[in-house]
Amino acid sequence: MTPGPSHQNPAGGVVLPLPAIDTVPPATTNAIEPFEYILHVPHDPRAVRVARTTLRAALTAHGLDELTGRAELLAGEMLTNAIVHTTGDAELRVRWSEWEVLRMTVWDSCPQPPGVRNTHPYSDSGRGLALLQLLADRWNYFSLPRGLTTTESKAVWCEITRKAPPAWG
């Protein structure tokens, strides 16, 4: 390291070299580089499990272990809705941005907007969008007109960050 300007000790006598400005190492951060994965999901209920496992592997590989639980649950719910309510394949797009936001988007072949259902507390289905509202930082959908895809379709997306998840209860 090249010494920078000297500093006189106020107590007298000793001169301490200061590091040159350009030799001071930058502050280290735990920033994760942006990435994006796209997974084709066939119209098969077993494919949801494969997609969740793939998502977990990608997030773990990038050091985002703390997001895997929420991410798997939310992606699984969006994909299950796509499989149950359409007749075609789906696509899962996962993107980590430079703003430290994980956006998961599920495209499906049904142009109808998603709707939150009022379900019985003991029902074993119908809670997907309610879970999105509860666990995602943001979520929404957008329609895709014919021409951008072969048929009219839609994409449902949600975003989560590293902040603490909402309290249960």
Chimera marker file (.cmm) of the C-alpha trace (Angstrom):
<marker_set name="trace">
<marker id="1" x="0.000" y="0.000" z="0.000" r="1" g="1" b="0" radius="0.5"/>
<marker id="2" x="1.321" y="3.414" z="-0.923" r="1" g="1" b="0" radius="0.5"/>
<marker id="3" x="1.343" y="5.679" z="2.102" r="1" g="1" b="0" radius="0.5"/>
<marker id="4" x="-0.742" y="8.796" z="1.864" r="1" g="1" b="0" radius="0.5"/>
<marker id="5" x="-0.229" y="12.085" z="3.645" r="1" g="1" b="0" radius="0.5"/>
<marker id="6" x="1.245" y="11.999" z="7.126" r="1" g="1" b="0" radius="0.5"/>
<marker id="7" x="-0.627" y="12.843" z="10.282" r="1" g="1" b="0" radius="0.5"/>
<marker id="8" x="1.070" y="14.473" z="13.272" r="1" g="1" b="0" radius="0.5"/>
<marker id="9" x="0.087" y="12.878" z="16.548" r="1" g="1" b="0" radius="0.5"/>
<marker id="10" x="-1.285" y="15.683" z="18.797" r="1" g="1" b="0" radius="0.5"/>
<marker id="11" x="0.655" y="14.185" z="21.736" r="1" g="1" b="0" radius="0.5"/>
<marker id="12" x="3.791" y="15.017" z="19.778" r="1" g="1" b="0" radius="0.5"/>
<marker id="13" x="6.548" y="13.182" z="18.074" r="1" g="1" b="0" radius="0.5"/>
<marker id="14" x="5.127" y="10.252" z="16.127" r="1" g="1" b="0" radius="0.5"/>
<marker id="15" x="4.121" y="10.691" z="12.499" r="1" g="1" b="0" radius="0.5"/>
<marker id="16" x="1.557" y="8.154" z="11.315" r="1" g="1" b="0" radius="0.5"/>
<marker id="17" x="1.198" y="7.478" z="7.580" r="1" g="1" b="0" radius="0.5"/>
<marker id="18" x="-2.392" y="7.550" z="6.351" r="1" g="1" b="0" radius="0.5"/>
<marker id="19" x="-3.460" y="5.224" z="3.552" r="1" g="1" b="0" radius="0.5"/>
<marker id="20" x="-3.920" y="6.878" z="0.177" r="1" g="1" b="0" radius="0.5"/>
<marker id="21" x="-7.585" y="7.370" z="-0.722" r="1" g="1" b="0" radius="0.5"/>
<marker id="22" x="-7.411" y="5.083" z="-3.759" r="1" g="1" b="0" radius="0.5"/>
<marker id="23" x="-5.962" y="2.203" z="-1.721" r="1" g="1" b="0" radius="0.5"/>
<marker id="24" x="-8.744" y="2.003" z="0.849" r="1" g="1" b="0" radius="0.5"/>
<marker id="25" x="-10.765" y="-1.134" z="0.058" r="1" g="1" b="0" radius="0.5"/>
<marker id="26" x="-14.436" y="-0.521" z="-0.704" r="1" g="1" b="0" radius="0.5"/>
<marker id="27" x="-16.970" y="-1.416" z="1.942" r="1" g="1" b="0" radius="0.5"/>
<marker id="28" x="-18.162" y="-4.974" z="1.535" r="1" g="1" b="0" radius="0.5"/>
<marker id="29" x="-21.854" y="-5.674" z="1.255" r="1" g="1" b="0" radius="0.5"/>
<marker id="30" x="-23.958" y="-8.788" z="1.089" r="1" g="1" b="0" radius="0.5"/>
<marker id="31" x="-25.478" y="-7.673" z="-2.196" r="1" g="1" b="0" radius="0.5"/>
<marker id="32" x="-26.522" y="-10.477" z="-4.499" r="1" g="1" b="0" radius="0.5"/>
<marker id="33" x="-26.132" y="-9.931" z="-8.213" r="1" g="1" b="0" radius="0.5"/>
<marker id="34" x="-29.405" y="-9.743" z="-10.171" r="1" g="1" b="0" radius="0.5"/>
<marker id="35" x="-30.510" y="-12.976" z="-11.826" r="1" g="1" b="0" radius="0.5"/>
<marker id="36" x="-33.468" y="-14.373" z="-13.737" r="1" g="1" b="0" radius="0.5"/>
<marker id="37" x="-34.709" y="-17.913" z="-14.375" r="1" g="1" b="0" radius="0.5"/>
<marker id="38" x="-37.583" y="-19.038" z="-16.576" r="1" g="1" b="0" radius="0.5"/>
<marker id="39" x="-39.152" y="-22.470" z="-16.113" r="1" g="1" b="0" radius="0.5"/>
<marker id="40" x="-41.659" y="-24.073" z="-18.475" r="1" g="1" b="0" radius="0.5"/>
<marker id="41" x="-44.308" y="-25.832" z="-16.373" r="1" g="1" b="0" radius="0.5"/>
<marker id="42" x="-46.352" y="-28.514" z="-18.159" r="1" g="1" b="0" radius="0.5"/>
<marker id="43" x="-50.065" y="-28.880" z="-17.422" r="1" g="1" b="0" radius="0.5"/>
<marker id="44" x="-49.508" y="-31.614" z="-14.849" r="1" g="1" b="0" radius="0.5"/>
<marker id="45" x="-50.140" y="-31.270" z="-11.094" r="1" g="1" b="0" radius="0.5"/>
<marker id="46" x="-46.778" y="-32.976" z="-10.379" r="1" g="1" b="0" radius="0.5"/>
<marker id="47" x="-45.004" y="-30.130" z="-12.170" r="1" g="1" b="0" radius="0.5"/>
<marker id="48" x="-45.812" y="-27.745" z="-9.295" r="1" g="1" b="0" radius="0.5"/>
<marker id="49" x="-43.594" y="-29.780" z="-6.960" r="1" g="1" b="0" radius="0.5"/>
<marker id="50" x="-40.807" y="-29.843" z="-9.551" r="1" g="1" b="0" radius="0.5"/>
<marker id="51" x="-41.077" y="-26.057" z="-9.956" r="1" g="1" b="0" radius="0.5"/>
<marker id="52" x="-40.972" y="-25.490" z="-6.186" r="1" g="1" b="0" radius="0.5"/>
<marker id="53" x="-37.903" y="-27.706" z="-5.844" r="1" g="1" b="0" radius="0.5"/>
<marker id="54" x="-36.196" y="-25.900" z="-8.727" r="1" g="1" b="0" radius="0.5"/>
<marker id="55" x="-37.040" y="-22.529" z="-7.189" r="1" g="1" b="0" radius="0.5"/>
<marker id="56" x="-35.604" y="-23.599" z="-3.826" r="1" g="1" b="0" radius="0.5"/>
<marker id="57" x="-32.388" y="-24.769" z="-5.504" r="1" g="1" b="0" radius="0.5"/>
<marker id="58" x="-31.991" y="-21.469" z="-7.393" r="1" g="1" b="0" radius="0.5"/>
<marker id="59" x="-32.595" y="-19.305" z="-4.321" r="1" g="1" b="0" radius="0.5"/>
<marker id="60" x="-30.243" y="-21.405" z="-2.196" r="1" g="1" b="0" radius="0.5"/>
<marker id="61" x="-27.532" y="-21.252" z="-4.877" r="1" g="1" b="0" radius="0.5"/>
<marker id="62" x="-27.779" y="-17.455" z="-4.834" r="1" g="1" b="0" radius="0.5"/>
<marker id="63" x="-27.684" y="-17.184" z="-1.027" r="1" g="1" b="0" radius="0.5"/>
<marker id="64" x="-31.354" y="-16.296" z="-0.553" r="1" g="1" b="0" radius="0.5"/>
<marker id="65" x="-32.221" y="-19.152" z="1.798" r="1" g="1" b="0" radius="0.5"/>
<marker id="66" x="-34.349" y="-16.895" z="4.000" r="1" g="1" b="0" radius="0.5"/>
<marker id="67" x="-36.799" y="-16.356" z="1.119" r="1" g="1" b="0" radius="0.5"/>
<marker id="68" x="-37.283" y="-19.988" z="0.127" r="1" g="1" b="0" radius="0.5"/>
<marker id="69" x="-40.250" y="-20.754" z="2.390" r="1" g="1" b="0" radius="0.5"/>
<marker id="70" x="-42.396" y="-17.824" z="1.291" r="1" g="1" b="0" radius="0.5"/>
<marker id="71" x="-41.203" y="-18.033" z="-2.308" r="1" g="1" b="0" radius="0.5"/>
<marker id="72" x="-42.016" y="-21.740" z="-2.608" r="1" g="1" b="0" radius="0.5"/>
<marker id="73" x="-45.450" y="-21.301" z="-1.062" r="1" g="1" b="0" radius="0.5"/>
<marker id="74" x="-46.385" y="-18.310" z="-3.228" r="1" g="1" b="0" radius="0.5"/>
<marker id="75" x="-45.023" y="-19.760" z="-6.469" r="1" g="1" b="0" radius="0.5"/>
<marker id="76" x="-46.744" y="-23.054" z="-5.677" r="1" g="1" b="0" radius="0.5"/>
<marker id="77" x="-50.084" y="-21.329" z="-5.144" r="1" g="1" b="0" radius="0.5"/>
<marker id="78" x="-49.813" y="-19.298" z="-8.357" r="1" g="1" b="0" radius="0.5"/>
<marker id="79" x="-48.798" y="-22.387" z="-10.349" r="1" g="1" b="0" radius="0.5"/>
<marker id="80" x="-51.527" y="-24.530" z="-8.810" r="1" g="1" b="0" radius="0.5"/>
<marker id="81" x="-54.092" y="-21.906" z="-9.840" r="1" g="1" b="0" radius="0.5"/>
<marker id="82" x="-52.676" y="-21.975" z="-13.373" r="1" g="1" b="0" radius="0.5"/>
<marker id="83" x="-52.880" y="-25.786" z="-13.533" r="1" g="1" b="0" radius="0.5"/>
<marker id="84" x="-56.350" y="-26.057" z="-11.943" r="1" g="1" b="0" radius="0.5"/>
<marker id="85" x="-58.045" y="-23.195" z="-13.787" r="1" g="1" b="0" radius="0.5"/>
<marker id="86" x="-56.574" y="-23.581" z="-17.286" r="1" g="1" b="0" radius="0.5"/>
<marker id="87" x="-56.035" y="-26.325" z="-19.823" r="1" g="1" b="0" radius="0.5"/>
<marker id="88" x="-52.572" y="-25.327" z="-21.017" r="1" g="1" b="0" radius="0.5"/>
<marker id="89" x="-49.008" y="-25.169" z="-19.807" r="1" g="1" b="0" radius="0.5"/>
<marker id="90" x="-47.662" y="-22.384" z="-17.602" r="1" g="1" b="0" radius="0.5"/>
<marker id="91" x="-44.398" y="-20.542" z="-17.131" r="1" g="1" b="0" radius="0.5"/>
<marker id="92" x="-42.651" y="-19.481" z="-13.934" r="1" g="1" b="0" radius="0.5"/>
<marker id="93" x="-40.283" y="-16.524" z="-14.211" r="1" g="1" b="0" radius="0.5"/>
<marker id="94" x="-38.144" y="-15.712" z="-11.157" r="1" g="1" b="0" radius="0.5"/>
<marker id="95" x="-36.151" y="-12.489" z="-11.067" r="1" g="1" b="0" radius="0.5"/>
<marker id="96" x="-33.929" y="-11.035" z="-8.321" r="1" g="1" b="0" radius="0.5"/>
<marker id="97" x="-33.373" y="-7.345" z="-8.986" r="1" g="1" b="0" radius="0.5"/>
<marker id="98" x="-30.678" y="-4.884" z="-8.015" r="1" g="1" b="0" radius="0.5"/>
<marker id="99" x="-33.274" y="-3.403" z="-5.607" r="1" g="1" b="0" radius="0.5"/>
<marker id="100" x="-33.204" y="-6.700" z="-3.670" r="1" g="1" b="0" radius="0.5"/>
<marker id="101" x="-36.722" y="-7.666" z="-4.679" r="1" g="1" b="0" radius="0.5"/>
<marker id="102" x="-37.672" y="-11.191" z="-5.739" r="1" g="1" b="0" radius="0.5"/>
<marker id="103" x="-40.417" y="-11.086" z="-8.366" r="1" g="1" b="0" radius="0.5"/>
<marker id="104" x="-42.131" y="-14.323" z="-9.339" r="1" g="1" b="0" radius="0.5"/>
<marker id="105" x="-44.455" y="-14.271" z="-12.323" r="1" g="1" b="0" radius="0.5"/>
<marker id="106" x="-46.685" y="-17.114" z="-13.477" r="1" g="1" b="0" radius="0.5"/>
<marker id="107" x="-48.037" y="-16.921" z="-17.005" r="1" g="1" b="0" radius="0.5"/>
<marker id="108" x="-51.032" y="-19.060" z="-17.967" r="1" g="1" b="0" radius="0.5"/>
<marker id="109" x="-53.302" y="-19.447" z="-20.976" r="1" g="1" b="0" radius="0.5"/>
<marker id="110" x="-56.498" y="-18.136" z="-19.352" r="1" g="1" b="0" radius="0.5"/>
<marker id="111" x="-57.244" y="-14.449" z="-19.920" r="1" g="1" b="0" radius="0.5"/>
<marker id="112" x="-59.729" y="-14.242" z="-17.026" r="1" g="1" b="0" radius="0.5"/>
<marker id="113" x="-58.560" y="-12.154" z="-14.062" r="1" g="1" b="0" radius="0.5"/>
<marker id="114" x="-57.908" y="-14.047" z="-10.847" r="1" g="1" b="0" radius="0.5"/>
<marker id="115" x="-60.443" y="-13.642" z="-8.081" r="1" g="1" b="0" radius="0.5"/>
<marker id="116" x="-60.229" y="-14.124" z="-4.330" r="1" g="1" b="0" radius="0.5"/>
<marker id="117" x="-62.858" y="-16.621" z="-3.201" r="1" g="1" b="0" radius="0.5"/>
<marker id="118" x="-64.679" y="-16.741" z="0.105" r="1" g="1" b="0" radius="0.5"/>
<marker id="119" x="-63.913" y="-20.237" z="1.304" r="1" g="1" b="0" radius="0.5"/>
<marker id="120" x="-65.000" y="-22.229" z="4.307" r="1" g="1" b="0" radius="0.5"/>
<marker id="121" x="-62.290" y="-22.340" z="7.015" r="1" g="1" b="0" radius="0.5"/>
<marker id="122" x="-61.998" y="-26.131" z="6.622" r="1" g="1" b="0" radius="0.5"/>
<marker id="123" x="-61.932" y="-26.138" z="2.831" r="1" g="1" b="0" radius="0.5"/>
<marker id="124" x="-58.822" y="-27.692" z="1.302" r="1" g="1" b="0" radius="0.5"/>
<marker id="125" x="-58.704" y="-25.266" z="-1.636" r="1" g="1" b="0" radius="0.5"/>
<marker id="126" x="-59.472" y="-21.689" z="-2.605" r="1" g="1" b="0" radius="0.5"/>
<marker id="127" x="-56.838" y="-19.877" z="-0.551" r="1" g="1" b="0" radius="0.5"/>
<marker id="128" x="-54.149" y="-19.166" z="-3.165" r="1" g="1" b="0" radius="0.5"/>
<marker id="129" x="-54.841" y="-15.478" z="-3.711" r="1" g="1" b="0" radius="0.5"/>
<marker id="130" x="-55.584" y="-14.920" z="-0.026" r="1" g="1" b="0" radius="0.5"/>
<marker id="131" x="-52.091" y="-16.256" z="0.707" r="1" g="1" b="0" radius="0.5"/>
<marker id="132" x="-50.657" y="-13.884" z="-1.892" r="1" g="1" b="0" radius="0.5"/>
<marker id="133" x="-52.379" y="-10.989" z="-0.129" r="1" g="1" b="0" radius="0.5"/>
<marker id="134" x="-51.050" y="-12.112" z="3.242" r="1" g="1" b="0" radius="0.5"/>
<marker id="135" x="-47.471" y="-13.147" z="2.456" r="1" g="1" b="0" radius="0.5"/>
<marker id="136" x="-46.368" y="-11.138" z="-0.578" r="1" g="1" b="0" radius="0.5"/>
<marker id="137" x="-45.119" y="-7.580" z="-0.271" r="1" g="1" b="0" radius="0.5"/>
<marker id="138" x="-46.977" y="-6.787" z="-3.505" r="1" g="1" b="0" radius="0.5"/>
<marker id="139" x="-48.929" y="-8.780" z="-6.047" r="1" g="1" b="0" radius="0.5"/>
<marker id="140" x="-51.124" y="-8.190" z="-9.077" r="1" g="1" b="0" radius="0.5"/>
<marker id="141" x="-51.849" y="-9.521" z="-12.532" r="1" g="1" b="0" radius="0.5"/>
<marker id="142" x="-51.895" y="-8.213" z="-16.074" r="1" g="1" b="0" radius="0.5"/>
<marker id="143" x="-53.635" y="-9.415" z="-19.209" r="1" g="1" b="0" radius="0.5"/>
<marker id="144" x="-51.712" y="-10.290" z="-22.336" r="1" g="1" b="0" radius="0.5"/>
<marker id="145" x="-53.588" y="-9.697" z="-25.587" r="1" g="1" b="0" radius="0.5"/>
<marker id="146" x="-53.507" y="-12.048" z="-28.526" r="1" g="1" b="0" radius="0.5"/>
<marker id="147" x="-50.509" y="-11.116" z="-30.625" r="1" g="1" b="0" radius="0.5"/>
<marker id="148" x="-48.037" y="-11.019" z="-27.751" r="1" g="1" b="0" radius="0.5"/>
<marker id="149" x="-48.867" y="-14.691" z="-27.254" r="1" g="1" b="0" radius="0.5"/>
<marker id="150" x="-50.740" y="-17.147" z="-29.463" r="1" g="1" b="0" radius="0.5"/>
<marker id="151" x="-53.934" y="-16.620" z="-27.459" r="1" g="1" b="0" radius="0.5"/>
<marker id="152" x="-55.171" y="-14.167" z="-24.877" r="1" g="1" b="0" radius="0.5"/>
<marker id="153" x="-53.577" y="-14.962" z="-21.547" r="1" g="1" b="0" radius="0.5"/>
<marker id="154" x="-52.524" y="-13.427" z="-18.244" r="1" g="1" b="0" radius="0.5"/>
<marker id="155" x="-49.624" y="-13.236" z="-15.844" r="1" g="1" b="0" radius="0.5"/>
<marker id="156" x="-49.968" y="-13.176" z="-12.058" r="1" g="1" b="0" radius="0.5"/>
<marker id="157" x="-46.960" y="-11.848" z="-10.166" r="1" g="1" b="0" radius="0.5"/>
<marker id="158" x="-45.836" y="-11.230" z="-6.621" r="1" g="1" b="0" radius="0.5"/>
<marker id="159" x="-42.822" y="-9.649" z="-4.989" r="1" g="1" b="0" radius="0.5"/>
<marker id="160" x="-41.082" y="-10.443" z="-1.728" r="1" g="1" b="0" radius="0.5"/>
<marker id="161" x="-38.060" y="-8.909" z="-0.036" r="1" g="1" b="0" radius="0.5"/>
<marker id="162" x="-35.695" y="-9.911" z="2.730" r="1" g="1" b="0" radius="0.5"/>
<marker id="163" x="-37.733" y="-8.066" z="5.350" r="1" g="1" b="0" radius="0.5"/>
<marker id="164" x="-39.365" y="-10.074" z="8.081" r="1" g="1" b="0" radius="0.5"/>
<marker id="165" x="-42.481" y="-11.933" z="6.915" r="1" g="1" b="0" radius="0.5"/>
<marker id="166" x="-45.849" y="-10.884" z="8.344" r="1" g="1" b="0" radius="0.5"/>
<marker id="167" x="-46.809" y="-12.287" z="11.734" r="1" g="1" b="0" radius="0.5"/>
<marker id="168" x="-49.072" y="-15.322" z="11.662" r="1" g="1" b="0" radius="0.5"/>
<marker id="169" x="-52.318" y="-15.079" z="13.504" r="1" g="1" b="0" radius="0.5"/>
<link id1="1" id2="2" r="1" g="1" b="0" radius="0.2"/>
<link id1="2" id2="3" r="1" g="1" b="0" radius="0.2"/>
<link id1="3" id2="4" r="1" g="1" b="0" radius="0.2"/>
<link id1="4" id2="5" r="1" g="1" b="0" radius="0.2"/>
<link id1="5" id2="6" r="1" g="1" b="0" radius="0.2"/>
<link id1="6" id2="7" r="1" g="1" b="0" radius="0.2"/>
<link id1="7" id2="8" r="1" g="1" b="0" radius="0.2"/>
<link id1="8" id2="9" r="1" g="1" b="0" radius="0.2"/>
<link id1="9" id2="10" r="1" g="1" b="0" radius="0.2"/>
<link id1="10" id2="11" r="1" g="1" b="0" radius="0.2"/>
<link id1="11" id2="12" r="1" g="1" b="0" radius="0.2"/>
<link id1="12" id2="13" r="1" g="1" b="0" radius="0.2"/>
<link id1="13" id2="14" r="1" g="1" b="0" radius="0.2"/>
<link id1="14" id2="15" r="1" g="1" b="0" radius="0.2"/>
<link id1="15" id2="16" r="1" g="1" b="0" radius="0.2"/>
<link id1="16" id2="17" r="1" g="1" b="0" radius="0.2"/>
<link id1="17" id2="18" r="1" g="1" b="0" radius="0.2"/>
<link id1="18" id2="19" r="1" g="1" b="0" radius="0.2"/>
<link id1="19" id2="20" r="1" g="1" b="0" radius="0.2"/>
<link id1="20" id2="21" r="1" g="1" b="0" radius="0.2"/>
<link id1="21" id2="22" r="1" g="1" b="0" radius="0.2"/>
<link id1="22" id2="23" r="1" g="1" b="0" radius="0.2"/>
<link id1="23" id2="24" r="1" g="1" b="0" radius="0.2"/>
<link id1="24" id2="25" r="1" g="1" b="0" radius="0.2"/>
<link id1="25" id2="26" r="1" g="1" b="0" radius="0.2"/>
<link id1="26" id2="27" r="1" g="1" b="0" radius="0.2"/>
<link id1="27" id2="28" r="1" g="1" b="0" radius="0.2"/>
<link id1="28" id2="29" r="1" g="1" b="0" radius="0.2"/>
<link id1="29" id2="30" r="1" g="1" b="0" radius="0.2"/>
<link id1="30" id2="31" r="1" g="1" b="0" radius="0.2"/>
<link id1="31" id2="32" r="1" g="1" b="0" radius="0.2"/>
<link id1="32" id2="33" r="1" g="1" b="0" radius="0.2"/>
<link id1="33" id2="34" r="1" g="1" b="0" radius="0.2"/>
<link id1="34" id2="35" r="1" g="1" b="0" radius="0.2"/>
<link id1="35" id2="36" r="1" g="1" b="0" radius="0.2"/>
<link id1="36" id2="37" r="1" g="1" b="0" radius="0.2"/>
<link id1="37" id2="38" r="1" g="1" b="0" radius="0.2"/>
<link id1="38" id2="39" r="1" g="1" b="0" radius="0.2"/>
<link id1="39" id2="40" r="1" g="1" b="0" radius="0.2"/>
<link id1="40" id2="41" r="1" g="1" b="0" radius="0.2"/>
<link id1="41" id2="42" r="1" g="1" b="0" radius="0.2"/>
<link id1="42" id2="43" r="1" g="1" b="0" radius="0.2"/>
<link id1="43" id2="44" r="1" g="1" b="0" radius="0.2"/>
<link id1="44" id2="45" r="1" g="1" b="0" radius="0.2"/>
<link id1="45" id2="46" r="1" g="1" b="0" radius="0.2"/>
<link id1="46" id2="47" r="1" g="1" b="0" radius="0.2"/>
<link id1="47" id2="48" r="1" g="1" b="0" radius="0.2"/>
<link id1="48" id2="49" r="1" g="1" b="0" radius="0.2"/>
<link id1="49" id2="50" r="1" g="1" b="0" radius="0.2"/>
<link id1="50" id2="51" r="1" g="1" b="0" radius="0.2"/>
<link id1="51" id2="52" r="1" g="1" b="0" radius="0.2"/>
<link id1="52" id2="53" r="1" g="1" b="0" radius="0.2"/>
<link id1="53" id2="54" r="1" g="1" b="0" radius="0.2"/>
<link id1="54" id2="55" r="1" g="1" b="0" radius="0.2"/>
<link id1="55" id2="56" r="1" g="1" b="0" radius="0.2"/>
<link id1="56" id2="57" r="1" g="1" b="0" radius="0.2"/>
<link id1="57" id2="58" r="1" g="1" b="0" radius="0.2"/>
<link id1="58" id2="59" r="1" g="1" b="0" radius="0.2"/>
<link id1="59" id2="60" r="1" g="1" b="0" radius="0.2"/>
<link id1="60" id2="61" r="1" g="1" b="0" radius="0.2"/>
<link id1="61" id2="62" r="1" g="1" b="0" radius="0.2"/>
<link id1="62" id2="63" r="1" g="1" b="0" radius="0.2"/>
<link id1="63" id2="64" r="1" g="1" b="0" radius="0.2"/>
<link id1="64" id2="65" r="1" g="1" b="0" radius="0.2"/>
<link id1="65" id2="66" r="1" g="1" b="0" radius="0.2"/>
<link id1="66" id2="67" r="1" g="1" b="0" radius="0.2"/>
<link id1="67" id2="68" r="1" g="1" b="0" radius="0.2"/>
<link id1="68" id2="69" r="1" g="1" b="0" radius="0.2"/>
<link id1="69" id2="70" r="1" g="1" b="0" radius="0.2"/>
<link id1="70" id2="71" r="1" g="1" b="0" radius="0.2"/>
<link id1="71" id2="72" r="1" g="1" b="0" radius="0.2"/>
<link id1="72" id2="73" r="1" g="1" b="0" radius="0.2"/>
<link id1="73" id2="74" r="1" g="1" b="0" radius="0.2"/>
<link id1="74" id2="75" r="1" g="1" b="0" radius="0.2"/>
<link id1="75" id2="76" r="1" g="1" b="0" radius="0.2"/>
<link id1="76" id2="77" r="1" g="1" b="0" radius="0.2"/>
<link id1="77" id2="78" r="1" g="1" b="0" radius="0.2"/>
<link id1="78" id2="79" r="1" g="1" b="0" radius="0.2"/>
<link id1="79" id2="80" r="1" g="1" b="0" radius="0.2"/>
<link id1="80" id2="81" r="1" g="1" b="0" radius="0.2"/>
<link id1="81" id2="82" r="1" g="1" b="0" radius="0.2"/>
<link id1="82" id2="83" r="1" g="1" b="0" radius="0.2"/>
<link id1="83" id2="84" r="1" g="1" b="0" radius="0.2"/>
<link id1="84" id2="85" r="1" g="1" b="0" radius="0.2"/>
<link id1="85" id2="86" r="1" g="1" b="0" radius="0.2"/>
<link id1="86" id2="87" r="1" g="1" b="0" radius="0.2"/>
<link id1="87" id2="88" r="1" g="1" b="0" radius="0.2"/>
<link id1="88" id2="89" r="1" g="1" b="0" radius="0.2"/>
<link id1="89" id2="90" r="1" g="1" b="0" radius="0.2"/>
<link id1="90" id2="91" r="1" g="1" b="0" radius="0.2"/>
<link id1="91" id2="92" r="1" g="1" b="0" radius="0.2"/>
<link id1="92" id2="93" r="1" g="1" b="0" radius="0.2"/>
<link id1="93" id2="94" r="1" g="1" b="0" radius="0.2"/>
<link id1="94" id2="95" r="1" g="1" b="0" radius="0.2"/>
<link id1="95" id2="96" r="1" g="1" b="0" radius="0.2"/>
<link id1="96" id2="97" r="1" g="1" b="0" radius="0.2"/>
<link id1="97" id2="98" r="1" g="1" b="0" radius="0.2"/>
<link id1="98" id2="99" r="1" g="1" b="0" radius="0.2"/>
<link id1="99" id2="100" r="1" g="1" b="0" radius="0.2"/>
<link id1="100" id2="101" r="1" g="1" b="0" radius="0.2"/>
<link id1="101" id2="102" r="1" g="1" b="0" radius="0.2"/>
<link id1="102" id2="103" r="1" g="1" b="0" radius="0.2"/>
<link id1="103" id2="104" r="1" g="1" b="0" radius="0.2"/>
<link id1="104" id2="105" r="1" g="1" b="0" radius="0.2"/>
<link id1="105" id2="106" r="1" g="1" b="0" radius="0.2"/>
<link id1="106" id2="107" r="1" g="1" b="0" radius="0.2"/>
<link id1="107" id2="108" r="1" g="1" b="0" radius="0.2"/>
<link id1="108" id2="109" r="1" g="1" b="0" radius="0.2"/>
<link id1="109" id2="110" r="1" g="1" b="0" radius="0.2"/>
<link id1="110" id2="111" r="1" g="1" b="0" radius="0.2"/>
<link id1="111" id2="112" r="1" g="1" b="0" radius="0.2"/>
<link id1="112" id2="113" r="1" g="1" b="0" radius="0.2"/>
<link id1="113" id2="114" r="1" g="1" b="0" radius="0.2"/>
<link id1="114" id2="115" r="1" g="1" b="0" radius="0.2"/>
<link id1="115" id2="116" r="1" g="1" b="0" radius="0.2"/>
<link id1="116" id2="117" r="1" g="1" b="0" radius="0.2"/>
<link id1="117" id2="118" r="1" g="1" b="0" radius="0.2"/>
<link id1="118" id2="119" r="1" g="1" b="0" radius="0.2"/>
<link id1="119" id2="120" r="1" g="1" b="0" radius="0.2"/>
<link id1="120" id2="121" r="1" g="1" b="0" radius="0.2"/>
<link id1="121" id2="122" r="1" g="1" b="0" radius="0.2"/>
<link id1="122" id2="123" r="1" g="1" b="0" radius="0.2"/>
<link id1="123" id2="124" r="1" g="1" b="0" radius="0.2"/>
<link id1="124" id2="125" r="1" g="1" b="0" radius="0.2"/>
<link id1="125" id2="126" r="1" g="1" b="0" radius="0.2"/>
<link id1="126" id2="127" r="1" g="1" b="0" radius="0.2"/>
<link id1="127" id2="128" r="1" g="1" b="0" radius="0.2"/>
<link id1="128" id2="129" r="1" g="1" b="0" radius="0.2"/>
<link id1="129" id2="130" r="1" g="1" b="0" radius="0.2"/>
<link id1="130" id2="131" r="1" g="1" b="0" radius="0.2"/>
<link id1="131" id2="132" r="1" g="1" b="0" radius="0.2"/>
<link id1="132" id2="133" r="1" g="1" b="0" radius="0.2"/>
<link id1="133" id2="134" r="1" g="1" b="0" radius="0.2"/>
<link id1="134" id2="135" r="1" g="1" b="0" radius="0.2"/>
<link id1="135" id2="136" r="1" g="1" b="0" radius="0.2"/>
<link id1="136" id2="137" r="1" g="1" b="0" radius="0.2"/>
<link id1="137" id2="138" r="1" g="1" b="0" radius="0.2"/>
<link id1="138" id2="139" r="1" g="1" b="0" radius="0.2"/>
<link id1="139" id2="140" r="1" g="1" b="0" radius="0.2"/>
<link id1="140" id2="141" r="1" g="1" b="0" radius="0.2"/>
<link id1="141" id2="142" r="1" g="1" b="0" radius="0.2"/>
<link id1="142" id2="143" r="1" g="1" b="0" radius="0.2"/>
<link id1="143" id2="144" r="1" g="1" b="0" radius="0.2"/>
<link id1="144" id2="145" r="1" g="1" b="0" radius="0.2"/>
<link id1="145" id2="146" r="1" g="1" b="0" radius="0.2"/>
<link id1="146" id2="147" r="1" g="1" b="0" radius="0.2"/>
<link id1="147" id2="148" r="1" g="1" b="0" radius="0.2"/>
<link id1="148" id2="149" r="1" g="1" b="0" radius="0.2"/>
<link id1="149" id2="150" r="1" g="1" b="0" radius="0.2"/>
<link id1="150" id2="151" r="1" g="1" b="0" radius="0.2"/>
<link id1="151" id2="152" r="1" g="1" b="0" radius="0.2"/>
<link id1="152" id2="153" r="1" g="1" b="0" radius="0.2"/>
<link id1="153" id2="154" r="1" g="1" b="0" radius="0.2"/>
<link id1="154" id2="155" r="1" g="1" b="0" radius="0.2"/>
<link id1="155" id2="156" r="1" g="1" b="0" radius="0.2"/>
<link id1="156" id2="157" r="1" g="1" b="0" radius="0.2"/>
<link id1="157" id2="158" r="1" g="1" b="0" radius="0.2"/>
<link id1="158" id2="159" r="1" g="1" b="0" radius="0.2"/>
<link id1="159" id2="160" r="1" g="1" b="0" radius="0.2"/>
<link id1="160" id2="161" r="1" g="1" b="0" radius="0.2"/>
<link id1="161" id2="162" r="1" g="1" b="0" radius="0.2"/>
<link id1="162" id2="163" r="1" g="1" b="0" radius="0.2"/>
<link id1="163" id2="164" r="1" g="1" b="0" radius="0.2"/>
<link id1="164" id2="165" r="1" g="1" b="0" radius="0.2"/>
<link id1="165" id2="166" r="1" g="1" b="0" radius="0.2"/>
<link id1="166" id2="167" r="1" g="1" b="0" radius="0.2"/>
<link id1="167" id2="168" r="1" g="1" b="0" radius="0.2"/>
<link id1="168" id2="169" r="1" g="1" b="0" radius="0.2"/>
</marker_set>
